[in-house]
Amino acid sequence: MSIQAYILIQTDIGKAAAVAEAISAIPGVTLAEGVTGPYDVIMRAEAPGMEEFGRTILAKVQAVPGISRTLTCPVTSGGL
């Protein structure tokens, strides 16, 4: 089963554009955009499974310079 999630990202001041650009280059990331509000960047990603998601996507996202905090929101299949 494929895992999909939105990740909400808080960045250091003035780093949102650079963070969104860096995240866009990570394999498995399908969307990365700057937003306004309590978070600075929102991204969507998918991987074949939870272990791969954590290893191949989350670990790389959290290593991007300028990120101060992330919140991962898995997508449920079949709606609410």
N, C-alpha and C positions, 0 to 999 in steps of 0.2 A: 504494500500500500504506500502510495506517495504521501509525503508530509509537505504541507504548505503552511506558511506562517507570514504574518506581518511583523516587522520589528520596528518599534518606535525608538528613535534615537535622540538623545540630548547631546549637543556638541558644545565645545568651548566657544566662547564669543568669537564670531567672525569666521568660523570653520565649517559651517553647514554646506556651502557649495563644494568645498574641497572633499569633505566627507562623502557627500552624495556621489561625486565623480569617482572617488576611489572604490566605493561600494559597488557601483555599477559594473566594474571590471571583474568582480568576483563571480566565478562560475556558479550557476544556480540562482543568482539574483535576477529576478524578472522585472523589477521596478525599483527605482531609488529616486526620490524627489524631495526637495526642500519644501517645508510647510511652515505655517505660523501657528503659534499656540505654545503649549507646554513642551512640545517636542519640536525639534528642528528639521529632522529628516524622517521620512517613512519609507520603508522598503518592503518588498514582498519577495519571498524566495521559496524554492521547492527542492526537495531531495528525495531519493528513493525510500529512505527510512529515517527514524529519529537519530540513530547513531551517526549516520552519514551527515544528517543535517547539522548536528552539533560539531562534528569533526571538520567537515568541509566548508561549512558556511559560517556558523556562529563564531567559531574560533578565529576565522579570518576577519570577520566584521569587528570583533572586539579588539583586534590588533591594529585597526586603522587609527592613525594618530588624530587627535582632536575629538574623539568620542569620550564623553564623561559618564554616560549611562545608557543602558538599553532595556527595553521591555519587549519580550517575545510573546506574540499572540497567535497561537496555532489556529488554523482554519479548520472548522468542523465540517465533515462531509455530510451532506444531506440536510443542511440548514439547522436551525435551532430547534 
